Amino acid sequence: MLVEVAASGAVDNLVLRWKGAAWPIREIAPGRYEGLIGVDLEDPEGPAPLFAEGFRGNARLLAETVVVVSPRKFAVQELTLPKGMAEFDNATLARIGAEAAELSRRLSRVTPPRWRTPFLPPVEEYRPANFGARRVINGDPRMPHAGVDIRLPAGTPVRAIADGRVAFAGEQFFGGRSVVIDHGGGVFSVYYHLKEFSVVEGQEISRGDRVGSVGATGRATGPHLHFGVRVPGGRVDPTRLFALPAR
Ligand SMILES: [Zn+2]
């Protein structure tokens, strides 16, 4: 959701308070501010309070509204994978755990907002599938699928959906060759299973810049792009971003 805040007069340190955390917001015109929040794919349905908070001198200014989270049904996807792709020895489990911890550390950094609408789909032929699928692999329930899969020939160019900075570019057990871009304000985009990537960590990126190309590295049964988005509030359906109005 795009959240717009209007203020009469100057406001300092304006933030959105959503799901127990404070998120920076961007001034788009004098007295008008914009932020992006989301509902995680595992959040419960029901009302959730959203606050805009700022200061004028020592006075705390607060505006409140209520977001009503409605239910959404996700597909259940039963997959049969060779044992080597679904059962792991202790060394591999340690690697998976370390990679997940490192990634969540990077995803928890909040920098000033740099994203802008409209977001650009990561590939020219954007045909998303599997968002939120509850996965059952060889009979065992696993983590829900936090992104979309886009089946495309290996080598298809992948591009950045918005301006930002490369927060991760490297090799992961599940993701294979992986790139994560920090768009600021708690917004990140994630690109997995790349054949190769053409960016380095810390690099400044503009919307539309080439990130790499579609591949089948890591745990993938064939060439496709796994694409995910993280916004304040959690892992959201990335396709929603492309429907946001342009400024
Ligand atoms: Zn995927």
Residues whose N, C-alpha, C, O or C-beta is under 5 A from the ligand:
A	BS01	ZN	V148 D149 H226
